[in-house]
Amino acid sequence: MEACVGRHTYLIFSLIFMCLAYSIYLLEPDSISAKSIASILAILGVYIAQKLIPRGCVEPHAKAVFITGCDTGLGHKLAIRCDQIGLHVFAGCLFPGLCVDR
C-alpha cells in the first residue's frame, strides 16, 4: 500500500489558511494591518498548497516516521495508520504508561 497525497490534501490546507486569514480579519475589521496580514496569509496558503506540498505517492518500504504525542488523539491515530500502510513508526509518548496498552 502506498501513502498518497491527493487533491483533498491541498484543499484542506488552503481552507485552513483561509480560515486563519478570516479570523485575523474578524479580530480587527477596520485595521489596515489586519487586512494586509489576512491577505498575505490567504495568498501564502494557496501558494504553499500548490507549490510546496509534495505530490504523488510514497512507497513505504525502508521508510520510517517519528511521531510525537502518541499517548492519545491525533498522534495515536496517525501512528496506527502509518503502521497499517507499512511505515516503520517511532512513537513518542509523554506518559509511557498510556502507550504500553496500545
Secondary structure as UniProt FT lines:
FT   STRAND          3..5
FT   HELIX           7..27
FT   TURN            29..30
FT   HELIX           32..47
FT   HELIX           48..52
FT   STRAND          56..58
FT   TURN            61..62
FT   STRAND          64..68
FT   HELIX           73..84
FT   TURN            85..86
FT   STRAND          88..92
FT   HELIX           96..100
//
